[in-house]
Structures are given as structure tokens and as C-alpha cells.
Amino acid sequence: MLIKNAKIYTMEGYIIENGYVLVKEGKIISIGEMKNINCFDDEVINLEGKSLYPGFIDAHTHLGMIENALTFEGDDGNEENDPIMPNLRAIDAVNTFDKGFLEALEFGITTVVTGPGSANPIGGQLIALKTYGTRIDDMVIKSPVAIKFALGENPKAVYSDKNQLPMTRMATTALIREHLYKAKQYLENKRRSEKKEDTDFPDYDAKCEALIPVLEKKIKVHFHAHRADDIFTAIRIAKEFNLDYVIVHGTEGHLIKEHLKKENSVILSGPILCHRSKPELINLTTMAPGILSKEGILTTLITDHPEVPIQYLTLCGALAIRDGMDKEKALEAITINPAKICAIDNRVGSIAVGKDADFVVYDGDPFDIYIKPALVIAGGVPISLK
């Protein structure tokens, strides 16, 4: 398939004013200026006057885990009977037939990260997947992409109601430390037993096994943290155990921007299109993404679907731009930045040779609330929009 005469926002540091993209078997095989085109194809999409972007990415959702129009029947976001559950896998809970997938695709969001909520200090494994397809096994980009940790009010609220640990921030953090240390010991014992024949292999521990990839820095920890002190706690734990980490939400991150820059922290910022539903959101502001990005902090925009319906990702971008975020930075925040942060930029996040042929086409500004995508191409296939 040949896409031609497009203004191409590659998200690779340059824009092609009038260019083409050649796609084969769902992958980008060539890209360049129209004057240099030397290829033809039976299937041609002429985008005269339109702009081509990489498919958008929402790096923090519960899509397919907390389903549309359902309560208990479709809520698989949190297992609230054990505060430490790193062995839970999002892939086993996502319903790809949930209406949210179609709504995401309709608005050009072709990739999401979804997974457990924030009821538990360690809640389970997040997954990166496409929003198009039927069988989740065929939609996966990376599984797991990270382990979800949670600090602050949510674990406290869940377990205070049960009158069990953790009921304070101290206990939440203590449980996380305890299980990271256990997993570290477990890993050391495994390695020791592999080297010495006279050393017993440790009994299988599903929780420790699930934490090994974060200790080995093969995947990241996504810390749910709103308040500034919780963000600092996340950084403290990450340093103690030498973890690669991401701050999810970071609602008060703009208040400590100098510290975040010094620590090279990255922020999945949002949701910003919501009300202050609990005390730790008291400093919620639509100015935060712009403040963070201007400080040089790698920032994304997220919906936290269904907290904010996923189809409003670009609307979140519009609000951020209105309140100080550079438009180019807002575009990066829903394309290349989440791809880099989630370590899936080898496949998505920009328009480059070898990457997946996921595109969204606009006849105008993607952050204009009055327009929808003119066309979405997913895996090299044009999608019929409403």
C-alpha cells in the first residue's frame, strides 16, 4: 500500500511537507519526499492536503480490565484480597470486545498500556497491546511491559475498610520493601544453586518469580503516585533496589519539578480532564504537563481510562496546550514519549522504516476539538470509521 501526498509528522525529529509512506505486510518499508518516490503499488491512498501522524499511544489505562457499562461483572481491575500480587497478569483479564477498544481506534489511539488498578501496593503486570484485533495473544506488543506499584491513598482506603495491613503509607512502603527484598534473596539463591550442585534450588515462589524481571531491570516499575511525598517515596524505593521506574499520574510533580529533573524521572501525566475526587488530588491542574515538559522532564499524557474515556486523549492534549504546553510537546506526549518510556519504540510511536504501519490522518489540527480523524490505518489496513 502506498500512502502519498501527505504532510508526514514522523516524530523522528523532522516533518516531511509532501511525502509518501510505503507499507508491506503491516510494516513501513519506505518513507520519503514525493519528489524522490520510485515505487508504485496497486493500492494507493492519496492524502492530498492532509497530515499523517503515527498512531497515538495511551500509556496508562485500564482498558478492557474495567469494562464499559458494567460493574462487578466487568471489573477485573483489582484483586483486593492480598496487597502483594505481582504475579497477576493483565493478559488474563482484558476483554478485547469491550467497546472502549473501538472508541480508542476511532480516535486514532492504536496502542495502549493497560492493567491492574491501584488498590494494592503491588498490583500486577501491565501489558502493551494494539487496540485492533480480536484475540489478545495476537494484539500484544509487550507482556509484561511493567509491574504496577501503588502508593498513597488508594491502598490505605482499600485495606482500612478491611482492618488489615496496609493502613498507612508506612505500611504500604514496608510491604513493597519486604517483598522486593524477598525476591532479591530468592534470585540470589537461584543463581547460587545453579552454580553449586550441593545447593538446593529454592521452592517455587510465583510472587518472587514475577519480581525478578524488575530486579534485573528487564522491565520497569510503574509507581502510582499523586502527592509529592509519595513521588519521593517511589524514587527512594527505586534507588534502594536499583529499579527502572516510571511515575504514573504525578499530580503534584509540577510542585517538585526541579527534583524530578535532577533525578531524571519520567511522568505519565494525568488524567487532567477530571475532578478532584480525593484529597491527594487537591493540586490537580491542567497546567502540570506543560510545566513538566518545559522543565525538560520526559512527559506523556494519559486518560487512565475509564477515569477519563480513552477517546478524549487528544482533548486532554488540547487542554494542556491551552494552559501552557507546547503543541509539539503535546504531540510527543501521545506518540514517541510513551513509546520510549514503555520500551516499545522499536515498533510504535513514530513513522520510520521497520515500524508498525499504524497511522492517524487529520484534515486539520489533531488537537482541534471540533474534528475527528479523517482516516485511521491500523497494521497497514484502513479502518472504517463512523
Wavefront OBJ file of the C-alpha trace (Angstrom):
o trace
v 0.000 0.000 0.000
v 1.290 3.420 -0.962
v 0.281 6.484 1.037
v 1.179 9.628 -0.889
v 0.972 13.421 -0.879
v 0.864 13.626 2.906
v 2.388 16.069 5.335
v 4.168 13.497 7.488
v 4.794 14.154 11.161
v 7.402 11.427 11.623
v 8.086 12.135 15.339
v 11.681 11.329 14.458
v 12.736 14.974 14.693
v 11.593 16.123 11.268
v 8.473 16.744 9.190
v 8.095 15.842 5.513
v 5.976 18.568 3.910
v 4.912 16.422 0.950
v 5.819 12.794 1.310
v 4.965 9.162 0.925
v 4.988 6.010 3.043
v 5.149 2.544 1.547
v 3.669 -0.272 3.595
v 4.027 -4.011 3.169
v 2.588 -6.739 5.402
v 1.762 -4.281 8.154
v 5.229 -2.695 8.292
v 6.722 0.536 6.980
v 9.266 -0.332 4.298
v 9.969 3.099 2.823
v 9.375 6.756 3.611
v 10.460 9.943 1.888
v 9.633 13.034 -0.124
v 7.297 12.730 -3.105
v 9.975 14.046 -5.457
v 12.091 11.005 -4.573
v 9.379 8.405 -4.965
v 10.389 5.462 -7.122
v 7.787 2.935 -6.083
v 4.221 2.241 -7.098
v 1.550 -0.005 -5.690
v -1.871 -1.294 -6.677
v -3.402 0.150 -3.510
v -2.859 3.894 -3.227
v -4.184 6.302 -0.598
v -3.867 9.897 -1.732
v -3.814 12.249 1.249
v -3.643 15.496 -0.700
v -3.853 18.334 1.844
v -3.967 16.043 4.881
v -1.488 15.243 7.638
v -0.213 11.809 8.642
v 0.763 11.002 12.233
v 1.885 7.815 13.942
v -0.943 6.058 15.761
v -1.499 7.628 19.164
v -0.496 5.873 22.395
v -2.124 5.990 25.831
v 0.491 4.713 28.277
v -1.792 4.224 31.282
v -5.296 2.792 31.077
v -7.452 0.018 32.432
v -8.953 -0.622 29.003
v -10.675 -3.997 28.837
v -9.996 -4.525 32.559
v -12.717 -2.194 33.866
v -15.353 -2.540 31.187
v -17.946 -0.184 29.752
v -21.421 -0.183 31.301
v -20.621 -2.984 33.764
v -19.953 -3.068 37.490
v -18.750 -6.247 39.225
v -19.300 -8.406 36.134
v -16.788 -6.484 34.064
v -14.469 -5.144 36.748
v -11.230 -7.124 36.808
v -9.029 -4.199 37.708
v -8.125 -5.059 41.286
v -7.755 -8.232 43.343
v -8.433 -6.798 46.792
v -7.743 -9.830 48.981
v -3.953 -9.663 49.038
v -1.932 -6.432 48.972
v 1.029 -8.029 47.174
v 0.106 -9.560 43.803
v 2.948 -9.108 41.274
v 2.064 -12.439 39.646
v -1.310 -11.225 38.348
v -1.214 -10.818 34.574
v -3.319 -8.288 32.701
v -3.335 -10.542 29.652
v -5.615 -12.928 31.568
v -8.251 -10.268 32.248
v -8.523 -7.969 29.224
v -11.738 -8.249 27.230
v -10.811 -7.127 23.722
v -14.506 -6.955 22.782
v -15.069 -4.089 25.209
v -16.494 -1.080 23.383
v -13.585 1.060 24.567
v -11.290 -0.581 22.023
v -13.432 0.608 19.126
v -13.704 4.091 20.605
v -9.925 4.234 21.026
v -9.391 3.188 17.424
v -11.966 5.656 16.126
v -9.913 8.478 17.646
v -6.561 7.241 16.380
v -5.304 5.538 19.538
v -3.763 2.367 18.158
v -1.649 1.340 21.161
v -2.403 1.251 24.880
v -0.870 0.081 28.104
v -3.493 -1.488 30.328
v -3.519 -3.431 33.547
v -4.452 -3.606 37.224
v -5.581 -0.618 39.244
v -4.038 0.890 42.352
v -5.790 -0.960 45.180
v -2.640 -2.875 46.102
v 0.925 -1.795 46.907
v 1.958 -4.305 44.230
v -0.947 -4.896 41.899
v 0.230 -6.987 38.967
v 1.658 -6.939 35.466
v 0.841 -4.314 32.842
v 0.596 -5.095 29.147
v 1.171 -3.065 25.980
v -1.166 -4.014 23.157
v -2.842 -2.817 19.988
v -6.422 -1.589 20.075
v -7.268 -3.535 16.935
v -7.731 -7.270 16.680
v -9.814 -9.980 18.262
v -7.546 -12.352 20.143
v -5.373 -10.624 22.726
v -2.474 -13.000 22.126
v -2.194 -11.526 18.614
v -2.522 -7.919 19.829
v 0.327 -7.945 22.343
v 3.306 -5.672 21.780
v 4.988 -6.444 25.100
v 3.862 -8.521 28.083
v 4.656 -7.639 30.727
v 5.649 -4.090 29.999
v 5.932 -3.245 33.715
v 4.787 -4.144 37.229
v 2.244 -1.842 38.846
v 3.086 -0.478 42.318
v 0.802 1.938 44.182
v 1.454 4.471 46.924
v -0.781 6.932 48.718
v -4.472 6.883 49.482
v -5.787 4.009 47.376
v -4.128 1.067 49.183
v -4.905 2.767 52.512
v -8.586 3.130 51.635
v -8.969 -0.477 50.448
v -7.301 -2.127 53.431
v -8.556 0.270 56.112
v -12.043 -0.950 55.217
v -10.814 -4.497 55.843
v -8.942 -3.503 59.012
v -5.757 -5.114 57.747
v -2.290 -4.145 56.554
v -1.575 -1.671 54.977
v -3.490 1.124 56.643
v -0.756 3.748 56.454
v 1.795 4.982 53.928
v 4.489 3.461 56.150
v 2.934 0.011 55.918
v 2.406 0.289 52.160
v 6.071 1.079 51.649
v 7.204 -1.539 54.162
v 5.312 -4.268 52.298
v 6.870 -3.225 48.993
v 10.367 -3.263 50.520
v 9.787 -6.602 52.192
v 8.740 -8.354 49.013
v 11.424 -6.772 46.878
v 13.991 -7.980 49.402
v 12.458 -11.474 49.432
v 12.576 -11.553 45.656
v 16.201 -10.376 45.726
v 17.119 -13.181 48.127
v 15.162 -15.689 46.065
v 17.034 -14.613 42.930
v 20.396 -14.868 44.701
v 19.531 -18.364 45.924
v 18.510 -19.403 42.420
v 21.786 -18.160 40.984
v 23.768 -19.821 43.772
v 22.049 -23.159 43.229
v 22.723 -23.003 39.502
v 26.460 -22.623 40.160
v 26.794 -25.145 43.005
v 25.463 -28.648 42.711
v 25.286 -29.069 46.506
v 22.957 -26.067 46.944
v 19.210 -26.704 46.920
v 17.118 -24.827 44.390
v 14.601 -22.632 46.263
v 10.965 -23.712 46.328
v 8.986 -22.071 43.544
v 7.512 -18.704 44.555
v 5.221 -17.119 41.961
v 5.451 -13.648 43.519
v 9.236 -13.664 43.643
v 9.434 -15.004 40.098
v 7.253 -12.124 38.890
v 9.506 -9.559 40.586
v 12.771 -10.922 39.180
v 12.448 -9.027 35.854
v 12.227 -5.678 37.689
v 15.243 -6.538 39.853
v 17.157 -7.430 36.702
v 15.924 -4.176 35.060
v 14.368 -6.101 32.191
v 11.070 -4.297 32.807
v 10.131 -1.178 34.733
v 8.083 -0.443 37.816
v 5.153 1.907 37.252
v 4.552 3.724 40.548
v 1.051 5.112 41.057
v 1.814 8.320 42.984
v -0.103 11.596 43.174
v 1.264 13.524 46.148
v 4.789 14.939 46.176
v 5.824 12.894 49.213
v 4.609 9.707 47.521
v 6.615 10.569 44.426
v 9.705 10.962 46.598
v 8.965 7.607 48.233
v 8.785 5.955 44.805
v 12.179 7.419 43.905
v 13.603 6.285 47.263
v 12.462 2.678 46.729
v 13.742 2.681 43.147
v 17.170 3.808 44.343
v 17.277 1.252 47.162
v 16.665 -1.645 44.784
v 18.209 -0.155 41.624
v 14.940 -0.247 39.698
v 13.967 1.399 36.431
v 10.853 3.324 37.347
v 8.078 5.490 35.948
v 5.866 7.867 37.921
v 2.216 7.371 36.971
v -0.067 10.411 37.466
v 2.487 12.601 39.264
v -0.295 15.052 40.109
v 1.989 17.195 42.286
v 5.016 16.693 40.074
v 4.877 20.300 38.918
v 5.474 21.377 42.529
v 8.758 19.450 42.674
v 9.877 19.815 39.073
v 13.493 20.647 39.932
v 13.827 17.419 41.916
v 12.248 15.339 39.158
v 14.618 16.828 36.607
v 17.609 16.136 38.849
v 16.509 12.516 39.273
v 15.829 12.050 35.528
v 12.304 10.977 36.421
v 9.680 10.403 33.732
v 5.994 11.153 34.224
v 2.805 9.680 32.801
v 0.850 12.851 33.458
v -2.867 12.766 34.074
v -5.689 12.367 33.969
v -6.279 16.113 33.827
v -9.841 16.025 32.482
v -11.406 15.048 35.811
v -12.451 16.474 39.158
v -10.569 16.426 42.464
v -12.197 13.251 43.736
v -9.919 12.749 46.762
v -7.591 14.776 48.979
v -4.353 13.833 47.186
v -5.718 15.463 44.016
v -6.092 18.867 45.639
v -3.311 20.323 43.466
v -4.584 18.829 40.204
v -4.104 21.301 37.359
v -4.206 21.228 33.573
v -1.004 23.281 33.632
v 1.065 20.392 35.022
v 2.038 18.643 31.744
v 3.287 21.911 30.279
v 5.263 22.803 33.396
v 6.916 19.370 33.439
v 7.757 19.320 29.737
v 9.197 22.848 29.836
v 11.476 21.690 32.645
v 12.864 19.046 30.275
v 11.131 16.136 32.014
v 10.039 13.332 29.696
v 6.252 13.563 29.925
v 3.247 11.799 28.440
v -0.484 12.466 28.560
v -2.771 9.692 29.805
v -6.506 9.204 30.310
v -6.428 6.493 32.989
v -9.465 5.075 31.134
v -12.210 4.715 32.275
v -11.429 7.565 34.698
v -11.429 9.686 31.539
v -12.835 7.899 28.461
v -9.957 6.959 26.202
v -11.357 8.781 23.163
v -10.622 12.074 24.955
v -6.832 11.655 24.872
v -6.395 14.432 22.295
v -8.849 16.599 24.240
v -6.512 16.243 27.231
v -3.778 17.424 24.892
v -5.852 20.416 23.864
v -6.360 21.416 27.500
v -2.651 21.040 28.210
v -1.802 23.215 25.199
v -4.351 25.833 26.220
v -2.658 26.018 29.618
v 0.937 26.259 28.535
v 2.162 23.047 26.911
v 3.932 23.437 23.589
v 1.899 21.801 20.813
v 4.880 19.792 19.568
v 5.493 18.526 23.111
v 1.820 17.564 23.429
v 2.100 15.555 20.220
v 5.247 13.857 21.514
v 3.339 13.108 24.725
v 0.892 10.842 22.874
v 3.328 9.298 20.390
v 7.076 8.889 20.793
v 7.362 9.700 24.516
v 5.052 6.916 25.761
v 6.691 4.537 23.283
v 10.134 5.321 24.703
v 9.030 5.213 28.333
v 7.299 1.848 27.864
v 10.211 0.447 25.807
v 8.039 -0.264 22.765
v 9.536 2.403 20.499
v 11.081 -0.318 18.333
v 7.569 -0.868 16.963
v 5.402 2.198 17.570
v 5.499 5.900 18.402
v 6.960 7.295 15.181
v 6.882 6.842 11.419
v 10.106 5.090 10.472
v 11.224 2.152 8.358
v 10.664 -1.153 10.142
v 7.947 0.089 12.492
v 4.317 -0.998 12.535
v 2.076 0.685 9.971
v -0.228 2.388 12.488
v -1.277 5.872 11.377
v -3.881 8.500 12.048
v -4.803 11.060 9.376
v -6.191 14.531 10.064
v -7.590 17.204 7.804
v -6.642 19.885 10.302
v -5.180 20.112 13.803
v -5.423 16.843 15.817
v -5.970 18.928 18.961
v -8.953 20.775 17.450
v -11.925 19.540 19.472
v -14.282 20.072 16.529
v -12.728 17.454 14.268
v -12.168 13.721 14.262
v -9.545 11.735 12.371
v -10.214 11.599 8.654
v -8.708 8.105 8.500
v -7.085 5.546 10.785
v -4.761 2.885 9.412
v -4.030 0.012 11.770
v -1.485 -2.632 10.910
v -1.450 -1.350 7.359
v -5.215 -1.697 6.986
v -7.545 1.326 6.620
v -10.219 1.235 9.321
v -13.809 2.137 8.565
v -14.775 4.994 10.919
v -18.272 6.064 11.958
l 1 2 3 4 5 6 7 8 9 10 11 12 13 14 15 16 17 18 19 20 21 22 23 24 25 26 27 28 29 30 31 32 33 34 35 36 37 38 39 40 41 42 43 44 45 46 47 48 49 50 51 52 53 54 55 56 57 58 59 60 61 62 63 64 65 66 67 68 69 70 71 72 73 74 75 76 77 78 79 80 81 82 83 84 85 86 87 88 89 90 91 92 93 94 95 96 97 98 99 100 101 102 103 104 105 106 107 108 109 110 111 112 113 114 115 116 117 118 119 120 121 122 123 124 125 126 127 128 129 130 131 132 133 134 135 136 137 138 139 140 141 142 143 144 145 146 147 148 149 150 151 152 153 154 155 156 157 158 159 160 161 162 163 164 165 166 167 168 169 170 171 172 173 174 175 176 177 178 179 180 181 182 183 184 185 186 187 188 189 190 191 192 193 194 195 196 197 198 199 200 201 202 203 204 205 206 207 208 209 210 211 212 213 214 215 216 217 218 219 220 221 222 223 224 225 226 227 228 229 230 231 232 233 234 235 236 237 238 239 240 241 242 243 244 245 246 247 248 249 250 251 252 253 254 255 256 257 258 259 260 261 262 263 264 265 266 267 268 269 270 271 272 273 274 275 276 277 278 279 280 281 282 283 284 285 286 287 288 289 290 291 292 293 294 295 296 297 298 299 300 301 302 303 304 305 306 307 308 309 310 311 312 313 314 315 316 317 318 319 320 321 322 323 324 325 326 327 328 329 330 331 332 333 334 335 336 337 338 339 340 341 342 343 344 345 346 347 348 349 350 351 352 353 354 355 356 357 358 359 360 361 362 363 364 365 366 367 368 369 370 371 372 373 374 375 376 377 378 379 380 381 382 383 384 385 386
